[in-house]
Amino acid sequence: MSTEIEITELAAESGARFGTSGVRGPVAALTDRVCYAYVLAFLQHLQQARQLPPGGRVAVAGDLRPSTDRILHATMRAISDRGYEPTHCGKIPSPALALYGIQEQIPTVMVTGSHIPADRNGIKFTLPAGEILKEDERSIVSQRVSLPSDFDEVGALVSAASGPSTPEISTAAERYIRRYTDAFRPDLLSGRRLGVYEHSAVGRDLLSDLFTGLGAEVVRLGRSDTFVPVDTEAIRPEDVALAAQWAEEQRLDAIVSTDGDSDRPLVSDERGRWLRGDVAGILCARFLRANVVVTPVSCNTAVERCGWFSEVRRTRIGSPFVIAEMQAAASEGARPVVGYEANGGFLTATDIELGGGTLAALPTRDPVIVLLSILAQATEQRCTVSELWADLPARHTASDRLQDFPTDRSQSKLAELARATHRRLEEELGGILGTVSETNSVDGLRITFDSGEILHLRASGNAPELRCYAEADSEARAREITALALEQMQRWR
């Protein structure tokens, strides 16, 4: 006997809901039943949009966190039970799966919680043309699905039937590597000694193979058998210390890495200092000779101040908003059009001509293009990564977050602050940043002060966290603002 349920009801009941990058929630909330239902809703949306023919293929993959295999099983069961063919691409980076889907013109489902802790996970959906946008998300959430009676009282699959027998394929990973080896010359990184911080990133082996194939001497660092929640927006103090230590001990030109599902980059200079994602994004956009750059409102204002681009467009935080604005720019005839986020995820909306070939558009977060672009610039200009960094206007950003801060509390507090007078805001912040000159509530609350310093507060879309971003004329001051703001924010719990 089947049971019908609304996805909105399921989200409220389980706590697993859409954030900025797909469905996210605690592992305990992402039961087989919940995951199965969300996948069915995605499939129904595809049917209604006529983007999945009867018996069509759906590619799936996952990251390395402990709960991923179970969720993959539930995902493939939902696909096969619905009459479609799941193609298991293995444990590969999110952009590798998305690229495969675009090339094959089929939808994909990636099981990943990205950078969030191992006790949480998620599911990310893409259409045959790329990431889902907000209108797709709304359609998925509005679905009503029919669930089989194959789940026990805690939502676990109990049927003896095994998952689909489709063998795991390596084609998607191979194509992702070939995307870069075909576009860049084979000696691109010759003479460079690079550290690859592997931790538990799903693309760790792929990165080492790619950089070695492009001529670099690769030193593998920090591989972990347990999941490490590396967040490229809020880099852990231990990762800051490790990078500095490795750079000195190993005499590295740079250290490269990614987050858990390998869609956001980390790159350091020769001293092991991690570049902020929005700084790396500016340098990547310059290398690609971008005309229009799309970036969220939270990113470093050096992108406007540097004067390298014809137009900079600002959006709400989240790749769907960046992609929608990139598509708008491309439809107006702009070329090349790129976008990036504060976490370093870089997206391309148009094909880009490089010295070695053409890099096809990939409108989803891609870390490899950032890493290669920065290293290629340093090689071509015969300079260090820190010297590239120094080319930018002196605007520095920092970020941190309060974890285990209930989302509803974050949202209500930010709504209260958005309605407040400038004087009231100054009082709420304890006068730590002086006089408020203007505010922006496009996404959370972004406050600019008479000093030119900026404080941006927003609720995370992926976890119960209240995030804090700061911008100032020095790195030390940006960090100081973040620390001072967090002290004030602790009082809002």
C-alpha positions, 0 to 999 in steps of 0.5 A: 500500500502506498502513502501520499505526502506533500513535500512541504509537509515532509520538510516541516516534519523532518527538518530536511529542507532546501538551503542555498545548495540543495536539500540539507539536514541532519543525517538522522532527519535524512532517512531513506524515506525522506531522501526517496521522497525528495528524489521522487519530487525531483523526478516529477518536476523533470517530467512536468518540465519535459526534461526526462523522457520515459525510461531516461537516465539519471546520473548519481554520485556522492562524497566521502562522508559516512552516510553517503552510501545509504542515501545513494542507495535510497536515491537509486531505488527511487529512480529505478522504482519510478522507471528510470535508469540510474547511472552510478558515477561513483565518488566524484566531485560535484562539478564532475557529475554536473559536467557529465550531466550537461554533456549527456543532457541528463539530470543528476543527483549528487549526495553531499553535505559539502563542507558541513559536519559529518552528522549532516548531509544533503542532496543536490539536483541538476537539470540537463542544462545545469543547476536547478534555479529557484523556480525549479526548487519551488516546483520540487517543494510543491510536489505531492509524491506517492511512497511505497510501503517499503519503509519501517517506523523510523523511515529505513528501507526494509525491502530485501531488493538491492539497489540497481545493478548499474555498474559504477563508471569512471567516465564522468571523472575522466571527462572532468580531467580532460576538460582541463588537459584539453584546454591548457598546454601540458607543461602549464605547471612545469617547475611548480612544487605544489602541495595538495591538501587532501583531507576527506575531499572527494576530488583529492586523487583527481586533483593530484593526478591533474596537477601532475599531468600538467607538469607540477611536482605534487606533494600530498598532504593531510589525507584523512580516513574520517570526514573533515568539515573544511569550510572555504568561507570559515577556514579552521585555525588548524588549517591555517596553522597547517598550511603555514607549516607545510609551506615552510617545511616542504618549500611549496609554491602554493597549496591547493585543496577543496571542500568535501564535495570538491566544488569550492577551492582553497589556494594558498600563496608560497607562505601558506596563507590561504586566499579568500574565495572572493579574492581568488575569484577576482584573480581567476576572472582576470585570467579568463579576461571576463567582461561581465562578473556576477557575484553576491552582495557579500563579496569583496568590493575590490572587484569594483575597485580594481577596474578590470571588468566592464561590469560587475553585477551583485546578487543574493547569496547562493549559486542559483542567484548567480547563475540566473544573473549570468544567464541574463547577462549572456542573453544580452550578448555579453562575452565572456560572462563569469561568476563567483561566490565568497566560498570561491566557487567559480561559474562560467556562463559562456565558452572561454578561449584560452591559449591551448583551446576552448573551455566550455561553459560550466554553470556550476561551482568549479574549483579547478578553474580557479586553482589553474588560473591563479597558478597559470598567472603566476607562471606566466608572469614569473611571480609568486602567488602573493605578488598576484594577490598584491595587485588587488586594491587593499580591501580585505575580508574575513568571516566566521559564524556562530554554530548551533544558532537556530535558523528561526532565531537568526531570521527573526533577529535579522528582520528586527535589525533591518527595521531598526534605525541607524542609531539603534543598529549602532547600539545593538553592535555596542558602538564597535564600528562607529556610525552607520552610513547605509544598510542593504537587506538584499540578503541578510543585513549588510551594514556600511559605516562612515569609515568604509568598513562593512559588516554583513550578517546573514542566516546560513542557508545550509545549517543552523548558523548565523554567519558574519562577514567583514570588510576593511582596509587591512586583514587584521582589521577585518578579523578584528571586526569579525571577532568583535561582532561575534561577541555581540552576536553571542548575546542574541542567542 
